[in-house]
């Protein structure tokens, strides 16, 4: 017992017992970092306030995507910003201020092109600037000038639509205030036009545009789909080395070219398969004819995309809402094929692209043919006319732009993100999306395609696992598979809700006038990768059937090609009870969660298999539940 006395301590030393939370000030002052609640500035809702913090709400993972956000009009084209200024589509005027009607006029002054060869870059002659190959990488130096003007259309100042609108408002203001009309200044020789002046000549204003502004440059490095990884890296490194001006550097991926890049070639861009050493516009390596898909809605943005031999027969790639170019090499003949439902803008851009090809090849004849009036040689070179879905006799109006959404739950909430066409305009785009938008996504992926009269839910594929043990273990089990089944169900529900929300009028028309109009929701179909129905692939400019992906999905019992109504597929998820044999089968029935197989047994069969009630099983620890499930073969 007792406290031991120390002679070294003074007689007035205190010995006391201190309880937590009741420390005296004499005790607390011995600590330099003792928190004093009275000096802490508390904030409502913060931990310092001492309030009980409510955890943030957990997103509901069983709710489909918000279709009201999906049906909103897609965001307009914003343009590309270089050095702090918007170059928009790389040509003409782009209004940057609605109050002052100020516009950025972009003018190209020079273009330089290099092709990357292993560890070197080779300068390309000017006549081959628009020739690109899918197996190579290129570097482009774009020298341009931006001049700020106050007209949106036309070089002559004071005559554009915004100027006339401004003059009208100024006249109304003068009339309201009782002010007289201003005297018109007489133009003297050598005077420079002001934005509000009038004139019948634009030569001096052109000089103003050419002399004003600042010289700038930007570097684009373009990489083809078949370009090797080493060449892709070398393209990026050599861009840095060539950029002596330290200008902006933009990576351009095949199929995602911005309008200002395509505009560099004034409608003369050609995208050929392979490499320049093995292919050319007149090469016979891929057969006696070449089929080009014509892309672009603007004349200066037209481009020719050569379809690979995997697209054969070429006749299956024709689309009534598109334009194509067939080059018969032996007969030196070019056919410009126009679909019956191709837009006027497409046809004008196709004319520019075909004329540019004719000028490049020299000595060839160009013939324009409309769908349904093709000569016999055309089908002899390309295939059977019944290989593609023709809309020549279609009675419905096809004035719409297909919309594509990627559906995913990676953020913890099932959402839809629209895939936008990088070269979109304010006009209708018939075939804005590529197959690569679907197949290039991280798999397994889910997309929703709105084709106006039909809505499709596209399901990707499970990437093949090289390890045999992992492939067998993860084929039908695991949390990833459970999420996939849940996302699939939510995607089908989203498609059905989207069809009801669009409230779309299905209009039928004849050659003379519109006959009927209905407001029934469009049908919703489900398609799977590798087994897509031809009506689905008809919404893309071309389609390559992948045998590997087709084989993966066909192992799961998919039929080639097919499309299933979403309502019928969704019924599979409404079934809640299965027999023991069905739950042991591989693959599992659609909609079954592999991590909760025991929940699908009936009460009687559960007791017969586990020899206990479901309540007794639920009260067991997780490790014991897993052991029992392994014993009965439901794990």
PEBELZI-V469900 format. One record per pair of residues at least 6 apart in sequence whose ideal C-beta (glycine too) atoms are under 6 Angstrom apart, sorted by sequence separation. I is the first residue (numbers start at 0). GAP is how many residues later the second one is. If there is no record, write none. Layout:
# PEBELZI-V469900
I_GAP ; I_GAP
This chain:
# PEBELZI-V469900
27_6 ; 41_6 ; 87_6 ; 95_6 ; 150_6 ; 153_6 ; 192_6 ; 272_6 ; 278_6 ; 295_6 ; 310_6 ; 357_6 ; 378_6 ; 464_6 ; 526_6 ; 536_6 ; 628_6 ; 41_7 ; 78_7 ; 79_7 ; 113_7 ; 114_7 ; 152_7 ; 261_7 ; 271_7 ; 295_7 ; 326_7 ; 448_7 ; 506_7 ; 507_7 ; 581_7 ; 609_7 ; 39_8 ; 94_8 ; 95_8 ; 151_8 ; 294_8 ; 357_8 ; 420_8 ; 507_8 ; 605_8 ; 17_9 ; 78_9 ; 113_9 ; 114_9 ; 150_9 ; 222_9 ; 251_9 ; 325_9 ; 337_9 ; 406_9 ; 437_9 ; 447_9 ; 526_9 ; 92_10 ; 93_10 ; 151_10 ; 238_10 ; 294_10 ; 306_10 ; 506_10 ; 112_11 ; 324_11 ; 404_11 ; 405_11 ; 420_11 ; 446_11 ; 92_12 ; 192_12 ; 222_12 ; 291_12 ; 292_12 ; 353_12 ; 504_12 ; 505_12 ; 323_13 ; 404_13 ; 445_13 ; 220_14 ; 291_14 ; 504_14 ; 582_14 ; 90_15 ; 322_15 ; 403_15 ; 444_15 ; 89_16 ; 112_16 ; 191_16 ; 289_16 ; 290_16 ; 443_16 ; 529_16 ; 321_17 ; 442_17 ; 110_18 ; 220_18 ; 320_18 ; 335_18 ; 418_18 ; 442_18 ; 443_18 ; 571_18 ; 572_18 ; 86_19 ; 319_19 ; 322_19 ; 529_19 ; 571_19 ; 218_20 ; 318_20 ; 319_20 ; 320_20 ; 371_20 ; 442_20 ; 528_20 ; 529_20 ; 114_21 ; 115_21 ; 319_21 ; 370_21 ; 499_21 ; 498_22 ; 530_22 ; 577_22 ; 114_23 ; 285_23 ; 290_23 ; 322_23 ; 498_23 ; 529_23 ; 576_23 ; 608_23 ; 218_24 ; 113_25 ; 498_25 ; 527_25 ; 576_25 ; 112_27 ; 322_27 ; 400_27 ; 530_27 ; 216_28 ; 400_28 ; 495_28 ; 532_28 ; 111_29 ; 217_29 ; 224_29 ; 293_29 ; 324_29 ; 403_29 ; 494_29 ; 530_29 ; 531_29 ; 216_30 ; 217_30 ; 218_30 ; 219_30 ; 220_30 ; 221_30 ; 223_30 ; 333_30 ; 527_30 ; 530_30 ; 532_30 ; 292_31 ; 293_31 ; 339_31 ; 530_31 ; 555_31 ; 219_32 ; 266_32 ; 331_32 ; 332_32 ; 333_32 ; 334_32 ; 335_32 ; 336_32 ; 337_32 ; 338_32 ; 109_33 ; 266_33 ; 272_33 ; 291_33 ; 108_34 ; 265_34 ; 268_34 ; 269_34 ; 270_34 ; 271_34 ; 334_34 ; 456_34 ; 266_35 ; 272_35 ; 290_35 ; 456_35 ; 107_36 ; 108_36 ; 156_36 ; 526_36 ; 597_36 ; 262_37 ; 289_37 ; 596_37 ; 105_38 ; 106_38 ; 156_38 ; 157_38 ; 262_38 ; 456_38 ; 524_38 ; 525_38 ; 157_39 ; 261_39 ; 288_39 ; 406_39 ; 105_40 ; 157_40 ; 443_40 ; 454_40 ; 525_40 ; 219_41 ; 261_41 ; 287_41 ; 405_41 ; 406_41 ; 445_41 ; 103_42 ; 104_42 ; 258_42 ; 287_42 ; 523_42 ; 334_43 ; 404_43 ; 525_43 ; 104_44 ; 454_44 ; 149_45 ; 403_45 ; 445_45 ; 101_46 ; 102_46 ; 155_46 ; 154_47 ; 281_47 ; 301_47 ; 402_47 ; 447_47 ; 101_48 ; 156_48 ; 296_48 ; 100_49 ; 102_49 ; 298_49 ; 303_49 ; 401_49 ; 583_49 ; 154_50 ; 298_50 ; 301_50 ; 340_50 ; 154_51 ; 301_51 ; 339_52 ; 399_52 ; 295_53 ; 298_53 ; 327_53 ; 293_56 ; 94_57 ; 340_57 ; 92_59 ; 293_59 ; 84_61 ; 100_61 ; 146_62 ; 146_65 ; 146_66 ; 145_67 ; 314_67 ; 454_67 ; 144_68 ; 313_68 ; 314_68 ; 453_68 ; 460_68 ; 313_69 ; 314_69 ; 452_69 ; 453_69 ; 454_69 ; 455_69 ; 456_69 ; 457_69 ; 458_69 ; 459_69 ; 144_70 ; 312_70 ; 317_70 ; 319_70 ; 495_70 ; 315_71 ; 319_71 ; 455_71 ; 494_71 ; 143_72 ; 314_72 ; 315_72 ; 314_73 ; 142_74 ; 312_74 ; 491_74 ; 141_76 ; 413_76 ; 491_77 ; 140_78 ; 408_78 ; 491_78 ; 139_80 ; 455_80 ; 138_82 ; 344_82 ; 137_84 ; 406_84 ; 488_84 ; 266_85 ; 342_85 ; 136_86 ; 266_86 ; 135_88 ; 267_88 ; 450_88 ; 460_88 ; 134_89 ; 266_89 ; 133_90 ; 136_90 ; 133_91 ; 134_91 ; 460_91 ; 133_92 ; 134_92 ; 288_92 ; 460_92 ; 136_94 ; 136_98 ; 138_100 ; 434_105 ; 434_108 ; 320_109 ; 321_109 ; 396_110 ; 430_110 ; 475_111 ; 481_111 ; 395_112 ; 396_112 ; 475_112 ; 394_113 ; 480_113 ; 481_113 ; 115_115 ; 120_117 ; 476_117 ; 115_118 ; 475_118 ; 115_119 ; 296_128 ; 82_133 ; 129_135 ; 81_136 ; 401_137 ; 129_138 ; 129_139 ; 130_139 ; 131_139 ; 132_139 ; 133_139 ; 134_139 ; 135_139 ; 129_140 ; 134_140 ; 132_142 ; 132_143 ; 388_145 ; 388_149 ; 110_153 ; 257_164 ; 258_164 ; 81_166 ; 255_166 ; 88_170 ; 89_170 ; 88_171 ; 90_172 ; 86_173 ; 89_173 ; 79_178 ; 254_179 ; 79_180 ; 254_181 ; 321_219 ; 316_225 ; 310_231 ; 310_233 ; 309_234 ; 306_235 ; 292_248 ; 292_249 ; 73_344 ; 69_346 ; 76_347 ; 64_349 ; 64_350 ; 64_351 ; 58_353 ; 58_354 ; 63_426 ; 63_429 ; 64_429 ; 63_430 ; 66_430 ; 70_430 ; 66_431 ; 70_431 ; 63_433 ; 66_434
